[in-house]
């Protein structure tokens, strides 16, 4: 994966549908438009449904990636999106994009037929992210987006504690080091991942 530098040239753009009045604001690497029409779900659905013949692509600002992120964060806010019914943006701009806003399908329940269709579609396919390594800049963005966030609330901790209170976990012995571990934790540092798996006892 190519590392993305904070000094890399990017631009802020606005896509406007001159017929329907819809618009989308986003950022893109480089100083010129290519065949790119935005990565947001709404703008992609809009282009798929109506085509691109009525769209105008305007480059608003050109600068470093860090600067463009700051400009987008300042103007494309949750309030701006909520007050503009024609806006196709799903979430506020800035570092992290959709991080913290939740997936668009959060809470959606799939029926058995849809689940089977998704399972078959993925059968035998290798994840495109397999072997990928995030650049230091990308890891920093993820880290900054999670600053101050609580992964699990105190209320949730108490519920989990009450559920697990009094439970007796089944234990198994690792065949390589002989240590007794809870059954559900056997593959964390033991069995095939045991550090003594290839140890020569002779």
Secondary structure, 3 states (H helix, E strand, C coil): CCCCCCCCEEEEEEEEECCCCCEEEEEEECCCCCCCCCCCHHHHHHHHHHCCCCEEEEEEEEEEHHHHHHHHHHHCCHHHHHHCCCECCCCCCCCCCCCCCCCCCCCCCCCHHHHHHHHHHHCCCCCCCCCCCCCHHHHHHHHHHCCCCCCCCHHHHHHHHHHHCCCCCCEEECCCCCCEEEHHHHHHHCHHHCCCCCCCCC
